[in-house]
Amino acid sequence: MAMQSIPSFGSPRVQVKTLLSMILASTKTAMQEYENAGFSIPAPDSPEAHPSDFASNLVDLQKSIIILEGACCKLVQTLAPPVHMLRNHLMTPAEQPCLWVAVESKIPDILTQSPNGMHVNEIAKIAPKFLEPQKLSHIIHFLASRGYFREVSYNVFANNHLSLTLLSSNPLLSLLYISMKIFSKGFGSLPDALTDLDYGNSKDPDKAPFIFAVHDNFTGGDFFDWLQQHPIDKEHFAAGMVGLNNVSTPGLHCGVWNELPEGASICDVGSGVGGFSICLARAHPSFKVTLVDRREVIDQAERFWRSEYPQAVQDQRAAFVSGDFLKDIPGGHDVYFARHIIHDWPDSKAIVILGNIRRAMRLDSRLFIEEHILPHSNNAKDTRTTDLTEETFLTGSRRLYHLDMLMLSMMNAKERAIHEFDDLGSKVGLKIIKRWDLLETSLLEYAIVSV
Ligand SMILES: C[S@@+](CC[C@H](N)C(=O)[O-])C[C@H]1O[C@@H](n2cnc3c(N)ncnc32)[C@H](O)[C@@H]1O
């Protein structure tokens, strides 16, 4: 897509025109991408999934959607009175709980039996948990106003394209659960935790805002320690990570994995249950994958692989090592890979993890870190642009800053800009030698610079 840019100081009229042309261009690109991939444009009211829903390689489509979304928001923000925007933000707390009521009561699953719609009284009768029909009507009306479900006639609802994402088979819903039940505790305590003398000044994960919220009922430690003491939450966290992998596979499609020799051994540091490495092992059956995580998670990982990919376990192409990456990481692998690990930790601990990986590496080992990268820069000439460019909308994606806040509130950690990843590496004799753009994340390759 051609890049458009105007100075941020252009007149509002010019800005509006630029935004409109971005909206037009990105809409055309999105439509073209569907056509190029052989798909029709999805119908929002359709009660059936669209074949593109499961296509993870439509990167240009995803890019055009990010630009379209950013430009639409900016346009509304430009033209709307500011209190309009503020009032919109005041409404967000109801969204996740209402979505979760729909999921837990299996409303989308129930509606698949009735594509032309079902009365709310009937839905309430079939729902697995007690739901008072009038209250349920409030919930579904609210969700329909947000684009989930279609109201066919008064109080008669049908699934639509968006509500299909709430089917109980979608593992990503575990992220909705942890977001609503767990992450909300961290966010909710931010104002008090940030101004608390003890917690506010600390960069220790054991003193993160989330721990401030739960400390009365917690024996101490960081969020991952807390998770181990809460089995249902732990299961949801693992499932959510797997679900996330299903919607963010460009990392797998990036050419680097094809460069590796047959039989390469890959150490997935902080693997979780192996949402990424199970896809990697399937795509490259000669690779040997070693998963490293906390003991309880590694037990969970082994169960997950035995159920999802037993052949790999039987052929000893997957090994499960319990350990603490803040202490030690198994040595001698061809490749070290860590996805969404460094962002979980403040600098002092991130340096320890990278240092341990560095010590585990052979001189010819390769190291790949997959993370979100903030668009800040420490180069004065290269500071984040305030121009209205497509690049601005891509890198300034709101999800990035949401994650940054999430890391702060859960672990006193953060998302980082590229120079911060450079700085971390330089502390332990590593240097970034290549960056692959994976749309929302980047894959950074580090090499050893000092022995
Ligand atoms: C955000 S998850 C990322 C999981 C996986 N890399 C992925 O992308 O799906 C962070 C992982 O780090 C693990 N972890 C946290 N502290 C750890 C420690 N001290 N040693 C080993 N693993 C740890 C957690 O159990 C969790 O599985």
The ligand as a Gaussian input file, in Angstrom:
#p B3LYP/6-31G(d) Opt

LIG

0 1
 C        3.126000     -15.191000      28.775000
 S        3.440000     -16.880000      29.005000
 C        4.171000     -17.270000      27.437000
 C        4.054000     -18.718000      27.077000
 C        4.585000     -19.109000      25.694000
 N        5.944000     -18.672000      25.464000
 C        3.682000     -18.583000      24.609000
 O        4.044000     -17.652000      23.890000
 O        2.563000     -19.124000      24.473000
 C        4.815000     -16.847000      30.108000
 C        5.326000     -18.214000      30.545000
 O        6.473000     -18.038000      31.375000
 C        6.424000     -19.051000      32.365000
 N        7.258000     -18.682000      33.528000
 C        7.035000     -17.685000      34.410000
 N        8.020000     -17.650000      35.327000
 C        8.883000     -18.656000      35.005000
 C       10.100000     -19.102000      35.568000
 N       10.645000     -18.485000      36.637000
 N       10.742000     -20.143000      34.975000
 C       10.219000     -20.762000      33.886000
 N        9.048000     -20.368000      33.300000
 C        8.393000     -19.322000      33.856000
 C        4.960000     -19.115000      32.722000
 O        4.640000     -20.309000      33.425000
 C        4.316000     -19.000000      31.354000
 O        4.112000     -20.264000      30.778000

